[in-house]
Every structure is written in C-alpha cells, then in structure tokens.
C-alpha cells in the first residue's frame, strides 16, 4: 500500500535510484534537500511523478528540530540515505565522524517524537561490520552483529590525502553504526529500525552529466582498471548493482524485524566475481576502455546476504550486466559530448 516516506540523501547516486523506484511503486515522498535549487533538479529528473513529491529544505541534516518539523504527523517511514563520502576532507572528526553520527542521531531523535513513524531504514555499509584494514584479510567472512566487537580509536591518526580517505570513511561507518545500535538499545523507541549494509555499489548513475567525472564506486572501478602493473585495484572485486540496493531498501519495509534486537541488519553483496573475470569481460566487450590492471589479486571477502535473499527475495544481477550499465553510460556520455562539440 502506498505510503508517505521521508528521504534524506535522495539526490545522490543511490538515493536517485531509490527515489525513482519508490515513486514508481506509488509512494509519496517528502524529500530533504540542502539547496533550494535541488527542487527543480529533482522535478526535471522525475517529471511524471511531480504530484507525488514534497520538499523540505534542511541545510543541516544534524538539525533534529528542523527534521521533526519536516516529519509532521503524517510520515509513515523514514529512509536515511545521506552520508559523507570519502575524499571530502582531511579532518576525521569534523568532516567524517561528526556528520555521520550527528545526522543519524538527529534523524532518530526526530523520529522518536513523531508518533506516525513506523520504521526507520538507515543506509550503512558492509564496512561498518569489518575491522579497519579488514579488506586485506584473505577469505574474510562478514556476518551481521559483529560491529560492537570492532575496535576503533577516534583519536588515532589517519594518513592524509587519498591514502587516508578510505580508512576515515570506514571508521566513520563503524562508529555511526555503533551509535545507532547504542541509541536504539537505550531509547527503545516506538518504531523499528533496519540498516542496509551494502558492499561497493556500481551502476547507471542518473546524476552524472560530465563524461570526465564519473562518481563514487564507478570512478573507483575505472581507476582500478587503468592502474598499471604492479599496481593494485582501488577496491576488492565485491560489487552490487545500484538497482539491487534500491530494491533491498524498498523491500525492507516488509521485513520481519528480530525480536529483542535494537536493529536488524541486511547485508548486501552481489554474486561472487573476481578482478580476473572483470578484466576479461571488459577487454572482450569494451576494447576502447583503457585496461592496464593485471593480477594476481587477493580473494575478495564474502558476506552473509541470506536475509536479503531469503526474506526479501532479492536476486542479484550478474557482474557482466553491472559492468555494462556503467561502461555503456560512460560511452554514451562521451559520444554526446563529442556531438555537442561539433
């Protein structure tokens, strides 16, 4: 049954895909935006669903008073997808940890004072369930419930520049997820909470317009492929399609939550693949793509995605379909750019 949902982060890569799917499913959306100009951007992106959209201008996602006012007394569900991304700054506490924790706690505080809210869905990450540096552990198996056992010192020094971006991002995800667990355990609110914890998300990006500026994990994929030997890929070969992540988010409204648990984690990872398979496919199907990367590579981690598969019925898209969605978009954007310059 269509509901009124409140969404943060709905103008980003994953958020735009989710917004499209939620609107097509018939839901009405009250979207949090940081800039007034985003209203027109979203309406142009979804011209057939303008009547289902409302907007709440909230420049600071950590402002629980503004969030509570935006929720009103009629929002059924909240999807908190906004999060600081790696590479956005150097200071861990102010540019990674504080916005990640404060934004989530502000959402939860606002929801606690909104009796109409039945469930909050928070976008987390598989990195929230992995020790720092754990991506380099061969054969690592990731399961839910592991976050409280992960040691993270927020006062520890992090490397500067690109070398530290990933570590800072991962640490912020671990600590924000733990703050969510602690908040739920202490407050025991009237609503249930589900976290969606995806691996590295690839796919068609409806927010990208510049062929020279792919975003997020799409950029990491292309950068990894172009890394000359003996370089290593930027990330492990553990990918999931953005459409599958969106499907998990939307279906999480139907999930039976665990009794007695402060929250229910849904781990999200696509079908197993390898950099060898990725390189072979790209070279065969996209010979114009610059591929310098060569093995050998570490065996990527595995994750227990049984909840998404058995309880939500999600079937993961294969790596070839995922790669095609990314590379076809890049080639089309380049072709458009060339035509526009003629």
N, C-alpha and C positions, 0 to 999 in steps of 0.2 A: 504494500500500500504506500503511495507517495507520501513523503513527509517533508517537513521543513528542516533543513540541515544548515548548520553554521560551519563555514570552512575558513581556515587560515591557510596561507600558502597556496591558494588556488590559482595564482598567476604564474607559477613556476612550471618546470618540466613535468614532474609527476602530477602536480596539482591541476594543470590544464587538462591532462588526460582524464583525471578523476572527475573534474568538473563536467567534461563532455559526457562521460558515462552516467553520472548522476542525473544530469539534465535529460538525457535520452531515456533514462529509466522513469522519468516523470516527477522526480523530486523537485521541490522548490529550494533554492539556495540563497542564503544570506551570506555574502562573501565579504570577508575582512580585507580591506585594501589599505596600503600605506600611503599611496599617492592618489589624488583625485583623478588624475589623468588615466588611471587604470580602469576607470568605469568605461570609457569609450573603447579602450583596448579589448576588454572582455566582451562587450556587446558586439564589436566587429568580429570577434572570434566565434561567437555563438549567436548569429543573427536570428536563427529560428527559435531561440529559447529565451529571448529578452523578457518575455512576460513571466518567466519563472525565476528571474534574478532580482535580488535586492543587494544593496551595498551598505557596508558600514565602514566609514573612514576612521581607521585606528592607526595612527603613525607609530605608536609604540606598542608592540604586541605584549609587552610586560605590564601594561596598564590594566589591572583587573577591574577597575571601576568602569572604564570605557568598554571593556569586554562584557561586563554584566549588563550594561545598558544596551549593548548590541544584541544580547541574547533575548531580551524582553521576557515575555512569559509564554512564548509560543514555539520556541525551538525544541525539536524532538531529539536531535542528535548533533554532536559536535565532531568535526574532523580537524584535528590539529596537525597540519602538514608543514607549517613554517618552521624553518631551522636554518642557522648559519651554515654556510658551505665552506669547504676547505679552500684556503688561498685568499680569504677575505681580510686577513690581518695578521699581525705578529704577536700581539699580546693575548695569551691564552685565556686569562680570567675575564678580561673585559670584552674580547671580540669573539670568543667561542663559548666558554663556560657560562658566563652570566646570561647572554641572550637565550641559550639553550635551556637552562634551568628556569630562569625567570619567566620566559614565555610559557613554558609548560605549567608551572605552578600558578601563573596568573589565569590560565585557561581553567585549571581545576578549581581555583578559588571562585571564579565567576560561576562555573557550573554548579558548585555546591550551594549557591544562593539562587539558583534557577530551578524551581521545582519541576518544570516541564521536561527537563533534560533526562532522557532515559539511559543514554550510553555516550561515552566519550571514546573516540578512536584516535590514538596518537601514533604518528609516524615516527618510528625509531629506526634502528638499523641492526643488522647482524653484528656489526662492530661493537654494539653495546653488550654483547654476550661473549666477546673474545678478549683474552688478555692483550694488553698493549704489546705489539710485535708478534702477536699470535698468527698472523697471516703467513709467517715464515716457518711455522711448525709443520713439517710434513705429516700428512694424514690426519690433520686436526678434525675432530668431530664436534660440531656445535649443537648443543641442545638447550632447550629453554630452562629457566630457573637458575642459570649459572651466574647472573650478574652480581649478586651480593658477595660472591667469593673472589671477585676480581679486585686486586689491589691497585689503586691509583692515587698518587700523591699530587693534588692540585698545585702544590708549591714547588714541585720538581721542575728543573729547567728543561725546556724543549729546544731542539735545534731551530735556528732561524731559516727563513727562506723556504723553498719548496720541500726541503728535506724534513721540515717540521710540520708542514701543513697537515699531512695525513695523521700524524701522531696526535696533534692538538684536536683535530676533528674527532678521532676515535675516542680520546679521553673525554671530550665533552659529551659524546653519545653515551659512554658508560655512566658518567656521573649524572646526566639528565635522566637516564632510565632509572637509576637508583633513587633519585629524588622523587620520581613518580611512584615507585614502589613504596617508599617510606611515607609519602603523602597519603596514599590510599590506605595503607595499614593504620596510620594514625587517625585519619579522619572518618574512615568507613562511611562514605557518602551514600546518598540515595541512588546514585547511578552506577552502572557497571563500567569497567574500563578494559579496552582491548588495545594492545600495542601491536603494530605490524612492523616486523623486523626483516627488511629485505637485504639481500646481497647487492651487488653492483648492478644498477638499473640502466639498461640500454633501450633505444628505440627511437621511433619518429618523434621529433621534438617540434611541436606546433608553435613554440615560442622563438625558434631560430629563424632569422631572416638573412643574416650575413653568412655567405658560404665560407668565409675565412674564420668564423668564430663559432664552431660547434661548442656546446656547453656540457658541463657535468661529466658523466662517465663516457658519453660519446666522444668527448675530446680525449679522455684518457685512453680509450680504445685506439683511436687514430694515432695518438702519440706513441703508444706502445708498438704498434705495427711498424712505425717508421724508425724505431730505435735500432741503430746498427749494432751488430755483434762486436764486442761481447756484452752489450747492454742487456738489462733485464726489463721485462714489461712493467709498466707502472703499477698494475694491479694483477691479482691472480685471475685465472680463467674460470670465474664463477659469476655468471651473468643471469639476469632475468629481464623479460620484456616489460616495458612500462605498462602495457595493456594488461598484463597478468597482475602486476602490482595493484593497478586500479581496480581490477576485478576482486582481488582479495579485500581491499579496503571496503568496497561496496557490500560485498557478501558478509563482511564481519558484523553487520547489523543483525544477521540471523544466527550468529554463533552462540552456542550454549556456553556460558562462562563457567569456569571452575568454581565450585562452591568452596568458600573459605579462603580463596586466593585473592590478594589485593587487586591483581590484574591477570589477564590472560594474554600470553604472548603467542603470536602467529609468525613463525619463521617462514621466510620466503626466499627460495632459490630455484633457478631454472634447472633443466635437465643437465646431467654431468657433461662436461666438454673439456677441451684442452687447448692450449695455445697451438699445438701441432694441427689440430682439426681446424681451428680458426684460420691459421696461416694458409693451409692447403685450400680451403674454400675461397678465401679472398683472392689468392693468386690465380685460381682457376676461373672464377666468375668475374673478377674485377681487376683485370691486368693493369689498368691505369692507376690503381692505388699503389702508393709507394710503400712496399713491404721490405724492410731490411731485417726484421727480427728473426733470429734463429735460436734453436734450443741449445742444450737441454733445459727443461723447465721443471720447477717443483710441481708435485702433485697437488692440485688445489684442495682446499678443505671441503668437507661435506657438512650438510646441515639437516637436521630432522624437520622436514617440511610436511610430516604426516597430517598435522592438524589442518593445514590448508587443503591438502589433497583429499583427506577422508571426510572431514566435517564440512568443508566448504565446496568440495567437488571441483577444485581448480585443476586444469590440465595445462602444463607448462608448454609454451611454444619452444620449438627447437632452435638451436643456435644459428642455423642457416637462415631461418626466417627472421630472426632478430637482427643478424648482421645485414641482411638485405634491406631491412627497413631503415637502418642507419645509413648505409652506403648509397642506397638509391636516393635518399633525401639530399645527401651531400652533392651528388652528381647533378640532381635536378636544380639545386640552388646555384651551383656553378654555371650550369647551362643558362639559367635565367639571367645571371649576372652578365654573361658574355653577350646574350641577346640584347640586354638593356644598354650595353656599351656600344652596340653597333649603330 
